[in-house]
Amino acid sequence: MREVLARRHDDLVVVLENIHDAHNASAILRSCDAFGIGRVALVYTNQVFPEISGGVAAKVQKWLQIDRFASAEACVSALHDEGIRVFATELTDDSQDYFDVNFSGPSAIVLGNEHAGCSAEMVALADAGIIVPMVGFVQSLNVSVAAAVVMAEIARQRRELNPAWTPRKTTLQQSWIERESSRR
């Protein structure tokens, strides 16, 4: 447990905004764990958070800190209060190519609904928009695939800066170990 937690970053957050497909939400949670992202924020204003698929998520939700917010404003405000920059995925000409974004500091990636994308409110509140550019005929990737692609780039950048990939703080590690010890 300690070895896994030593590679977690509590200054990275993945935000799911109204993602309705259980397989997509489950796959994103699994990717978070795989890439060492231990925090997920849920913003569900016009959808119900889907039931997590145990097989797809590999039951990783028990190892993640999952926070729920009633609005995009509440979520972004809480992240900003922690000094976390918020990047909303969006298909616009103003969006930055995700390869050109420096994710070495505290960062949150917002992934929007499969059909509508991030809400206009979330895009307006975010510090910047990012895009995974397409060179084929399709306009975008499946949301869970896009999430994994962006997480892989964040992991690459962080490993390049710190090959040991150690966390910035130990509070998450301690609270996680205490939580698991109390479940026994």
Salt bridges, closest charged atoms under 4 A:
GLU3 OE2 - ARG7 NH1 3.78
ASP11 OD1 - HIS9 ND1 3.78
ASP11 OD1 - ARG158 NH1 2.80
ASP11 OD2 - ARG168 NH1 3.59
ASP33 OD1 - ARG8 NH2 2.10
GLU82 OE1 - ARG39 NH1 2.89
GLU114 OE1 - HIS20 ND1 2.92
ASP127 OD2 - HIS80 NE2 2.92
GLU153 OE2 - ARG156 NH2 2.77
GLU160 OE1 - ARG156 NH1 3.03
GLU180 OE2 - ARG179 NE 3.51
GLU180 OE2 - ARG183 NH1 3.21
